[in-house]
């Protein structure tokens, strides 16, 4: 990356931490054996290292190691969770929030074509799901509920302690897309009665191409229909040679996040608030999207705001020195206003004028100062 560029797009991907890169290197050229080749010593060594990483990840997330299934990332995890559950039913009812990521919405649309019924759970203007709104859409034949843990666009963190009692009054399984939450919000699955949880390495300073799906066996034995068949890897749920460097890197990235979560979150929150303050000073009509910045139900590295009178994408392209985005990276090329922003009540023009900023542990105070000046200058250039 050009050293003049300031990277504020950490919701779409993060820099792979140096410690993570270092932990992965031996598995490319020294310990490169296939962990499924347990007939030889090098294969068994690889298998042991994968087992150790799996146990460590389970310990950090508060689950059992046999509940951790490695995937290529959160999109695959979401697909395996949803299709894995629904493929075991001929029909039924599914609930999802209006602010789910496209990797949840996409697979569910496929099951609509197969005869499943879908209800969307509305959110308030801050993107929060209320227990009442959830109770209203749940039915006796609800098979699955999917709720995003933290929004990749407006940073809203859902309160599962308030939502779980309603779900547990039904037979439904709960799937949580925790892509933006894992590594940023400390939680333990032994304290949260979640059945399926998806996460990804490249959102928490790990490598791309690796993620996980937690398939709980503790309170209810969650059974999934595999979507990839072959060698029976990952307890038969996900065949394919294991991505050993990725698995090692994922564990190291997660450990790095947990080691200093308090320090990093405090530092980044200050920088995020400073960015908002500076932008507000230079653009008086700026509007914040999502929960108030002082609240604990917003990701500490997230800022999303409306730039009145300009298109967000135009502003992002004009201010090329700062990497930012107008929404989810997966929908960036579709030209449609964000469904998340529409779900919290924005009209298409307000949604199109919005930009998302994602900070990280590597963001500096001087970068924030420079970024704010560049964005304000670019904004003034467009509207004059």
PAVO-868099 format. One record per residue (C-alpha): residue in one letter; x, y, z. Coordinates in Angstrom, 1 decimal, always signed. Example, Ala and Ser with C-alpha at 12.3 -4.5 7.8 and 13.67 -1.06 7.14 Angstrom:
+---+--------+--------+--------+
! r !     c1 !     c2 !     c3 !
+---+--------+--------+--------+
! a !  +12.3 !   -4.5 !   +7.8 !
! s !  +13.7 !   -1.1 !   +7.1 !
+---+--------+--------+--------+
This chain:
+---+--------+--------+--------+
! r !     c1 !     c2 !     c3 !
+---+--------+--------+--------+
! x !   +0.0 !   +0.0 !   +0.0 !
! x !   +1.2 !   +3.5 !   -0.9 !
! x !   +2.5 !   +5.1 !   +2.3 !
! x !   +0.6 !   +8.2 !   +1.6 !
! x !   -2.7 !   +6.3 !   +1.7 !
! x !   -4.7 !   +6.3 !   +5.0 !
! x !   -6.6 !   +3.1 !   +5.4 !
! x !  -10.0 !   +3.5 !   +7.1 !
! x !  -11.8 !   +0.6 !   +5.5 !
! x !  -11.2 !   -2.0 !   +8.3 !
! x !  -14.7 !   -3.4 !   +8.2 !
! x !  -14.0 !   -4.8 !   +4.7 !
! x !  -10.5 !   -6.1 !   +5.5 !
! x !   -7.7 !   -5.6 !   +7.9 !
! x !   -3.9 !   -5.6 !   +7.7 !
! x !   -2.5 !   -9.0 !   +8.6 !
! x !   -0.6 !   -8.4 !  +11.9 !
! x !   +3.2 !   -9.0 !  +11.7 !
! x !   +2.9 !  -11.5 !  +14.6 !
! x !   +0.3 !  -13.4 !  +12.5 !
! x !   +2.5 !  -13.4 !   +9.4 !
! x !   +5.4 !  -14.7 !  +11.4 !
! x !   +3.4 !  -17.5 !  +13.0 !
! x !   +2.2 !  -18.7 !   +9.5 !
! x !   +5.6 !  -18.6 !   +7.7 !
! x !   +6.9 !  -22.1 !   +8.8 !
! x !   +3.8 !  -23.8 !   +7.4 !
! x !   +4.5 !  -22.6 !   +3.9 !
! x !   +8.1 !  -24.0 !   +3.5 !
! x !   +9.1 !  -26.0 !   +6.5 !
! x !   +6.1 !  -27.7 !   +8.0 !
! x !   +4.1 !  -28.1 !   +4.8 !
! x !   +2.6 !  -31.6 !   +5.3 !
! x !   -1.0 !  -32.5 !   +5.0 !
! x !   -2.6 !  -32.9 !   +8.5 !
! x !   -4.7 !  -35.7 !   +7.1 !
! x !   -1.6 !  -37.8 !   +6.4 !
! x !   -1.4 !  -39.2 !   +9.9 !
! x !   +0.5 !  -42.3 !   +8.7 !
! x !   +3.7 !  -40.2 !   +8.7 !
! x !   +5.4 !  -38.1 !  +11.4 !
! x !   +5.3 !  -34.8 !   +9.5 !
! x !   +1.6 !  -35.2 !   +8.8 !
! x !   +1.0 !  -36.0 !  +12.5 !
! x !   +2.9 !  -32.8 !  +13.5 !
! x !   +0.7 !  -30.7 !  +11.2 !
! x !   -2.4 !  -32.4 !  +12.7 !
! x !   -1.1 !  -31.7 !  +16.3 !
! x !   -0.6 !  -28.0 !  +15.4 !
! x !   -4.1 !  -27.8 !  +13.9 !
! x !   -5.5 !  -29.5 !  +17.0 !
! x !   -3.7 !  -27.1 !  +19.3 !
! x !   -5.0 !  -24.1 !  +17.3 !
! x !   -8.5 !  -25.5 !  +17.4 !
! x !   -8.4 !  -26.0 !  +21.2 !
! x !   -7.0 !  -22.5 !  +21.7 !
! x !   -9.7 !  -20.9 !  +19.6 !
! x !  -12.4 !  -22.9 !  +21.5 !
! x !  -11.0 !  -21.7 !  +24.8 !
! x !  -11.0 !  -18.0 !  +23.7 !
! x !  -14.6 !  -18.2 !  +22.4 !
! x !  -15.9 !  -20.2 !  +25.3 !
! x !  -16.9 !  -23.4 !  +23.5 !
! x !  -15.5 !  -27.0 !  +23.0 !
! x !  -12.8 !  -27.8 !  +20.4 !
! x !  -15.1 !  -30.3 !  +18.7 !
! x !  -17.5 !  -27.5 !  +18.0 !
! x !  -15.0 !  -25.5 !  +15.9 !
! x !  -15.3 !  -26.1 !  +12.1 !
! x !  -12.8 !  -24.3 !   +9.9 !
! x !  -14.0 !  -22.8 !   +6.7 !
! x !  -12.7 !  -20.4 !   +4.0 !
! x !  -14.3 !  -17.4 !   +5.8 !
! x !  -17.6 !  -16.0 !   +7.1 !
! x !  -19.4 !  -16.2 !   +3.8 !
! x !  -18.9 !  -20.0 !   +3.7 !
! x !  -19.6 !  -20.3 !   +7.4 !
! x !  -22.9 !  -18.4 !   +6.9 !
! x !  -23.8 !  -20.6 !   +4.0 !
! x !  -22.9 !  -23.8 !   +5.8 !
! x !  -24.9 !  -22.8 !   +8.9 !
! x !  -28.1 !  -21.8 !   +7.0 !
! x !  -28.1 !  -24.3 !   +4.2 !
! x !  -26.8 !  -27.0 !   +6.7 !
! x !  -29.8 !  -26.5 !   +8.9 !
! x !  -32.5 !  -25.9 !   +6.3 !
! x !  -31.4 !  -28.8 !   +4.0 !
! x !  -32.5 !  -31.1 !   +6.8 !
! x !  -36.1 !  -29.7 !   +6.5 !
! x !  -38.6 !  -30.0 !   +3.6 !
! x !  -40.1 !  -26.6 !   +4.5 !
! x !  -40.5 !  -24.2 !   +7.4 !
! x !  -40.2 !  -20.6 !   +8.6 !
! x !  -37.0 !  -18.6 !   +8.9 !
! x !  -36.4 !  -15.2 !  +10.5 !
! x !  -33.6 !  -12.7 !   +9.8 !
! x !  -33.1 !   -9.1 !  +10.6 !
! x !  -33.5 !   -6.4 !   +7.9 !
! x !  -29.7 !   -5.5 !   +8.4 !
! x !  -28.2 !   -8.9 !   +7.7 !
! x !  -25.1 !   -9.2 !   +5.4 !
! x !  -25.6 !  -10.4 !   +1.8 !
! x !  -23.9 !  -13.7 !   +2.7 !
! x !  -26.9 !  -14.5 !   +4.9 !
! x !  -29.6 !  -12.9 !   +2.7 !
! x !  -28.3 !  -14.8 !   -0.4 !
! x !  -28.5 !  -18.4 !   +0.8 !
! x !  -31.9 !  -17.7 !   +2.4 !
! x !  -33.3 !  -16.5 !   -1.0 !
! x !  -32.3 !  -19.8 !   -2.4 !
! x !  -34.5 !  -21.5 !   +0.2 !
! x !  -37.4 !  -19.2 !   -0.5 !
! x !  -37.3 !  -20.8 !   -4.0 !
! x !  -37.5 !  -24.2 !   -2.3 !
! x !  -40.7 !  -23.3 !   -0.5 !
! x !  -39.5 !  -21.9 !   +2.8 !
! x !  -41.2 !  -18.8 !   +4.3 !
! x !  -39.1 !  -15.9 !   +5.5 !
! x !  -39.9 !  -13.1 !   +7.9 !
! x !  -37.7 !  -10.0 !   +8.4 !
! x !  -37.2 !   -8.7 !  +11.9 !
! x !  -37.4 !   -4.8 !  +11.7 !
! x !  -34.8 !   -2.7 !  +13.6 !
! x !  -35.1 !   +0.8 !  +15.1 !
! x !  -33.4 !   +3.9 !  +13.8 !
! x !  -30.2 !   +2.8 !  +15.5 !
! x !  -30.3 !   -0.7 !  +14.0 !
! x !  -31.3 !   -2.4 !  +17.3 !
! x !  -33.6 !   -5.4 !  +17.4 !
! x !  -36.1 !   -5.3 !  +20.2 !
! x !  -37.4 !   -8.4 !  +22.0 !
! x !  -40.9 !   -7.3 !  +21.0 !
! x !  -40.1 !   -7.0 !  +17.3 !
! x !  -38.5 !  -10.5 !  +17.4 !
! x !  -41.5 !  -12.0 !  +19.3 !
! x !  -43.8 !  -10.7 !  +16.6 !
! x !  -42.2 !  -12.6 !  +13.8 !
! x !  -41.5 !  -15.9 !  +15.6 !
! x !  -43.9 !  -18.8 !  +14.8 !
! x !  -44.3 !  -22.3 !  +16.1 !
! x !  -42.8 !  -23.6 !  +12.8 !
! x !  -39.8 !  -21.3 !  +12.9 !
! x !  -36.8 !  -23.5 !  +12.2 !
! x !  -34.0 !  -20.9 !  +12.3 !
! x !  -33.3 !  -17.3 !  +13.4 !
! x !  -30.3 !  -15.4 !  +12.0 !
! x !  -29.2 !  -12.2 !  +13.8 !
! x !  -26.0 !  -10.3 !  +13.0 !
! x !  -24.0 !   -9.7 !  +16.1 !
! x !  -22.5 !   -6.3 !  +15.1 !
! x !  -23.4 !   -4.4 !  +11.9 !
! x !  -20.6 !   -4.1 !   +9.4 !
! x !  -22.1 !   -0.8 !   +8.3 !
! x !  -23.4 !   +1.2 !  +11.3 !
! x !  -21.6 !   -0.8 !  +14.0 !
! x !  -24.8 !   -1.7 !  +16.0 !
! x !  -24.1 !   -4.4 !  +18.6 !
! x !  -27.2 !   -6.6 !  +19.4 !
! x !  -28.1 !   -7.5 !  +23.0 !
! x !  -28.5 !  -11.3 !  +22.9 !
! x !  -29.3 !  -11.5 !  +26.6 !
! x !  -32.5 !   -9.6 !  +25.8 !
! x !  -33.3 !  -11.6 !  +22.6 !
! x !  -32.6 !  -15.1 !  +23.7 !
! x !  -35.5 !  -15.8 !  +26.0 !
! x !  -38.0 !  -15.3 !  +23.1 !
! x !  -36.1 !  -17.6 !  +20.8 !
! x !  -35.8 !  -20.3 !  +23.4 !
! x !  -39.6 !  -20.4 !  +23.8 !
! x !  -39.6 !  -21.9 !  +20.3 !
! x !  -37.9 !  -24.8 !  +18.7 !
! x !  -35.8 !  -22.5 !  +16.5 !
! x !  -32.0 !  -22.6 !  +16.3 !
! x !  -30.1 !  -19.3 !  +16.5 !
! x !  -27.4 !  -18.5 !  +14.0 !
! x !  -25.2 !  -15.4 !  +14.7 !
! x !  -23.1 !  -13.8 !  +12.0 !
! x !  -20.3 !  -12.5 !  +14.3 !
! x !  -17.9 !  -11.5 !  +11.6 !
! x !  -17.4 !   -7.9 !  +13.0 !
! x !  -17.8 !   -8.9 !  +16.6 !
! x !  -15.2 !  -11.7 !  +17.2 !
! x !  -12.0 !  -10.1 !  +18.3 !
! x !  -13.7 !   -6.8 !  +19.2 !
! x !  -16.3 !   -7.8 !  +21.8 !
! x !  -15.3 !  -10.1 !  +24.6 !
! x !  -18.0 !  -12.8 !  +25.0 !
! x !  -18.2 !  -16.5 !  +26.0 !
! x !  -20.4 !  -19.0 !  +24.1 !
! x !  -20.8 !  -20.9 !  +27.4 !
! x !  -22.7 !  -17.9 !  +28.7 !
! x !  -24.7 !  -17.2 !  +25.5 !
! x !  -27.0 !  -19.9 !  +24.3 !
! x !  -26.2 !  -19.5 !  +20.6 !
! x !  -26.4 !  -22.5 !  +18.3 !
! x !  -24.3 !  -21.5 !  +15.3 !
! x !  -21.7 !  -18.7 !  +15.1 !
! x !  -19.8 !  -17.5 !  +12.0 !
! x !  -16.5 !  -15.5 !  +12.0 !
! x !  -13.6 !  -14.7 !   +9.7 !
! x !   -9.8 !  -14.2 !   +9.9 !
! x !   -9.3 !  -11.2 !   +7.7 !
! x !  -11.6 !   -8.9 !   +9.8 !
! x !   -9.4 !   -9.3 !  +12.9 !
! x !   -5.9 !   -8.9 !  +11.5 !
! x !   -5.7 !  -12.5 !  +10.4 !
! x !   -5.2 !  -13.9 !   +6.9 !
! x !   -7.9 !  -14.0 !   +4.1 !
! x !   -9.3 !  -17.4 !   +3.1 !
! x !   -9.8 !  -18.7 !   +6.7 !
! x !  -12.8 !  -18.5 !   +9.0 !
! x !  -14.8 !  -20.6 !  +11.4 !
! x !  -18.3 !  -21.8 !  +12.2 !
! x !  -19.0 !  -22.8 !  +15.8 !
! x !  -21.6 !  -25.7 !  +15.8 !
! x !  -22.8 !  -26.1 !  +19.3 !
! x !  -23.2 !  -29.6 !  +20.8 !
! x !  -23.6 !  -28.6 !  +24.4 !
! x !  -27.2 !  -27.5 !  +25.1 !
! x !  -28.7 !  -28.9 !  +21.8 !
! x !  -26.8 !  -31.1 !  +19.4 !
! x !  -26.9 !  -29.0 !  +16.3 !
! x !  -26.9 !  -31.2 !  +13.2 !
! x !  -26.0 !  -29.8 !   +9.8 !
! x !  -26.3 !  -31.3 !   +6.3 !
! x !  -22.8 !  -30.9 !   +4.7 !
! x !  -22.6 !  -28.7 !   +1.6 !
! x !  -19.1 !  -29.9 !   +0.5 !
! x !  -18.5 !  -33.6 !   +0.2 !
! x !  -15.3 !  -35.6 !   -0.2 !
! x !  -12.8 !  -36.7 !   +2.3 !
! x !  -14.9 !  -36.3 !   +5.5 !
! x !  -12.7 !  -33.5 !   +7.0 !
! x !  -14.0 !  -31.3 !   +9.8 !
! x !  -16.2 !  -34.1 !  +11.2 !
! x !  -17.7 !  -34.6 !   +7.8 !
! x !  -19.1 !  -31.1 !   +7.7 !
! x !  -16.6 !  -29.5 !   +5.4 !
! x !  -14.4 !  -31.7 !   +3.2 !
! x !  -11.2 !  -30.4 !   +1.8 !
! x !   -7.5 !  -30.3 !   +2.7 !
! x !   -7.1 !  -28.0 !   +5.7 !
! x !   -5.6 !  -24.6 !   +5.3 !
! x !   -2.9 !  -25.1 !   +7.9 !
! x !   -1.1 !  -21.7 !   +7.6 !
! x !   -4.5 !  -20.0 !   +7.7 !
! x !   -5.6 !  -21.9 !  +10.8 !
! x !   -2.4 !  -21.1 !  +12.6 !
! x !   -2.8 !  -17.4 !  +11.6 !
! x !   -6.4 !  -17.3 !  +12.6 !
! x !   -5.5 !  -18.6 !  +16.1 !
! x !   -2.7 !  -16.1 !  +16.5 !
! x !   -4.9 !  -13.2 !  +15.3 !
! x !   -7.6 !  -14.1 !  +17.8 !
! x !   -5.0 !  -14.3 !  +20.6 !
! x !   -3.6 !  -10.9 !  +19.6 !
! x !   -7.1 !   -9.4 !  +19.8 !
! x !   -7.9 !  -10.9 !  +23.2 !
! x !   -4.5 !  -10.0 !  +24.7 !
! x !   -5.0 !   -6.2 !  +24.6 !
! x !   -8.7 !   -5.7 !  +23.7 !
! x !   -9.2 !   -3.1 !  +26.5 !
! x !   -6.2 !   -1.0 !  +25.5 !
! x !   -6.9 !   -1.1 !  +21.8 !
! x !  -10.6 !   -0.4 !  +22.1 !
! x !  -10.0 !   +2.6 !  +24.4 !
! x !   -7.4 !   +4.0 !  +22.0 !
! x !   -9.4 !   +3.5 !  +18.8 !
! x !  -12.6 !   +4.8 !  +20.3 !
! x !  -10.8 !   +8.1 !  +21.1 !
! x !   -9.5 !   +8.3 !  +17.5 !
! x !  -12.9 !   +7.5 !  +16.1 !
! x !  -14.6 !  +10.2 !  +18.2 !
! x !  -11.8 !  +12.6 !  +17.1 !
! x !  -12.5 !  +11.9 !  +13.4 !
! x !  -16.3 !  +12.6 !  +14.0 !
! x !  -15.5 !  +15.8 !  +15.8 !
! x !  -13.1 !  +17.1 !  +13.1 !
! x !  -15.5 !  +16.2 !  +10.3 !
! x !  -18.4 !  +17.9 !  +12.1 !
! x !  -16.3 !  +21.0 !  +12.6 !
! x !  -15.6 !  +21.2 !   +8.9 !
! x !  -19.0 !  +20.0 !   +7.6 !
! x !  -21.7 !  +21.5 !   +9.9 !
! x !  -24.7 !  +19.5 !   +8.5 !
! x !  -23.0 !  +16.1 !   +8.9 !
! x !  -25.4 !  +13.5 !  +10.2 !
! x !  -24.4 !  +10.4 !  +12.2 !
! x !  -25.9 !   +7.0 !  +11.2 !
! x !  -26.3 !   +4.3 !  +13.8 !
! x !  -26.1 !   +4.4 !  +17.6 !
! x !  -24.8 !   +7.4 !  +19.4 !
! x !  -21.0 !   +7.3 !  +19.8 !
! x !  -21.0 !   +7.4 !  +23.6 !
! x !  -23.1 !   +4.1 !  +23.7 !
! x !  -21.7 !   +0.7 !  +24.4 !
! x !  -23.9 !   -0.9 !  +21.7 !
! x !  -21.7 !   +0.5 !  +18.9 !
! x !  -18.4 !   -1.0 !  +17.6 !
! x !  -15.6 !   +1.1 !  +18.9 !
! x !  -13.9 !   +1.3 !  +15.5 !
! x !  -17.0 !   +2.2 !  +13.5 !
! x !  -18.2 !   +5.6 !  +12.1 !
! x !  -20.9 !   +6.0 !   +9.5 !
! x !  -22.2 !   +9.4 !   +8.5 !
! x !  -24.2 !  +11.3 !   +5.8 !
! x !  -22.5 !  +14.0 !   +3.8 !
! x !  -25.4 !  +16.2 !   +2.7 !
! x !  -25.5 !  +17.2 !   -0.9 !
! x !  -22.9 !  +14.7 !   -2.2 !
! x !  -22.9 !  +11.0 !   -3.2 !
! x !  -20.7 !   +9.0 !   -0.8 !
! x !  -19.1 !   +7.1 !   -3.6 !
! x !  -18.2 !  +10.4 !   -5.4 !
! x !  -16.6 !  +11.7 !   -2.2 !
! x !  -14.7 !   +8.4 !   -1.7 !
! x !  -13.4 !   +8.6 !   -5.3 !
! x !  -12.5 !  +12.3 !   -5.0 !
! x !  -10.6 !  +11.7 !   -1.8 !
! x !   -8.4 !   +8.9 !   -3.0 !
! x !   -5.7 !   +9.3 !   -0.4 !
! x !   -8.2 !   +8.0 !   +2.2 !
! x !   -9.5 !   +4.4 !   +1.9 !
! x !  -13.2 !   +4.4 !   +3.0 !
! x !  -16.4 !   +2.9 !   +1.6 !
! x !  -20.0 !   +3.6 !   +1.0 !
! x !  -21.1 !   +0.2 !   +2.6 !
! x !  -20.4 !   -3.5 !   +2.5 !
! x !  -17.5 !   -4.5 !   +0.3 !
! x !  -19.7 !   -7.3 !   -1.1 !
! x !  -22.3 !   -4.8 !   -2.4 !
! x !  -20.0 !   -2.0 !   -3.4 !
! x !  -20.3 !   -2.5 !   -7.1 !
! x !  -24.1 !   -2.8 !   -7.3 !
! x !  -24.9 !   +0.9 !   -7.2 !
! x !  -27.9 !   +0.3 !   -5.0 !
! x !  -28.3 !   +2.3 !   -1.8 !
! x !  -27.4 !   +0.2 !   +1.3 !
! x !  -30.3 !   -2.0 !   +2.5 !
! x !  -28.9 !   -1.5 !   +6.0 !
! x !  -29.3 !   +2.3 !   +5.9 !
! x !  -32.8 !   +2.0 !   +4.3 !
! x !  -33.7 !   -0.4 !   +7.1 !
! x !  -32.9 !   +2.2 !   +9.8 !
! x !  -35.2 !   +4.7 !   +8.0 !
! x !  -32.9 !   +6.6 !   +5.6 !
! x !  -34.3 !   +7.5 !   +2.2 !
! x !  -32.3 !   +6.5 !   -1.0 !
! x !  -30.6 !  +10.0 !   -1.2 !
! x !  -29.5 !   +9.9 !   +2.5 !
! x !  -28.3 !   +6.4 !   +2.1 !
! x !  -26.3 !   +7.3 !   -1.1 !
! x !  -24.7 !  +10.3 !   +0.7 !
! x !  -23.3 !   +8.1 !   +3.5 !
! x !  -19.8 !   +6.8 !   +4.0 !
! x !  -18.5 !   +4.2 !   +6.4 !
! x !  -15.1 !   +4.5 !   +8.2 !
! x !  -13.5 !   +1.5 !  +10.0 !
! x !  -10.5 !   +2.2 !  +12.2 !
! x !   -8.0 !   -0.4 !  +13.5 !
! x !   -5.3 !   -1.0 !  +16.1 !
! x !   -2.8 !   +0.5 !  +13.5 !
! x !   -4.7 !   +3.8 !  +13.0 !
! x !   -2.8 !   +6.8 !  +14.3 !
! x !   -3.8 !  +10.2 !  +15.6 !
! x !   -1.9 !  +12.0 !  +12.8 !
! x !   -3.7 !   +9.8 !  +10.2 !
! x !   -7.0 !  +10.8 !  +11.6 !
! x !   -6.0 !  +14.5 !  +11.5 !
! x !   -4.8 !  +14.3 !   +7.9 !
! x !   -7.8 !  +12.1 !   +6.8 !
! x !  -10.3 !  +14.6 !   +8.2 !
! x !   -8.6 !  +17.5 !   +6.4 !
! x !   -8.5 !  +15.6 !   +3.1 !
! x !  -12.2 !  +14.6 !   +3.4 !
! x !  -13.4 !  +18.1 !   +4.2 !
! x !  -11.3 !  +19.5 !   +1.3 !
! x !  -12.7 !  +16.9 !   -1.1 !
! x !  -16.3 !  +17.6 !   +0.2 !
! x !  -16.0 !  +21.4 !   -0.4 !
! x !  -14.5 !  +20.8 !   -3.8 !
! x !  -17.6 !  +18.8 !   -4.9 !
! x !  -20.3 !  +21.0 !   -3.5 !
! x !  -18.9 !  +24.4 !   -4.5 !
+---+--------+--------+--------+
